[in-house]
Amino acid sequence: MPRAKTGTTRHARHKKILEQAKGYQHASRKRIKTAKEAVMHAGQYAYVGRKLRKRDFRRLWIQRINAGLKTIDSTLSYSVFINLLSEKKIEINRKMLAELAVNDMKAFEAIVTKVYGK
């Protein structure tokens, strides 16, 4: 009985890697070894990027909230505002606060006045 060879399986595996490496430059898209390495690193960068995106958006929301507070009153600070929000048990996340600060300033001002009690 002849031994089973890996021809079809290997070809399918290589083809899969080369399809994932489509659009890469030079050997990274043509040679199996370098393509496999490039695809592996791309996956790692994508994984890290998904975590970094969350961090970046949170920073953006904080900046927008702070800018909104400064347009209302230059003495208001972000950290005090967030602390007072939690003390008054107002549960609204930073994403929504930033959205209000940018697009609906009247609603944002209403929240700020409710928090500061003015």
C-alpha positions, 0 to 999 in steps of 0.5 A: 500500500503506497504512503499517503502524501500531503500534496492536496492538503499542503496545496490548500493550506498554502493557497489559503495563506497566499489568499490572505497575503493578497495585496502585500508587496514583493515576496510577502505575497509570493513565497509561502514562508514569508507570506505566512510570517507576514499574515501572522504579524498582520493578525497580531497587529490587527488584534492590538489595533482593536484594543488601541481603537477603544483607547483612542475613542475614549481619549477623543470622548474625554477631549470633547466633553472637556471642550464642551465644559469649557465653552459653558464655563472656563472654570469647569473641569472634566474630572470634577464633572465626572465625579459629580455625575457618579455622586448624583447617580446619573448614568450616562457614558462618555460616548453619549456625553461627547455626542451631546457636547458636539451636536446638542449643546442645549442638552449637554448644558442641561446635564451640566446644570443638573450636575452642578446644581446651578 
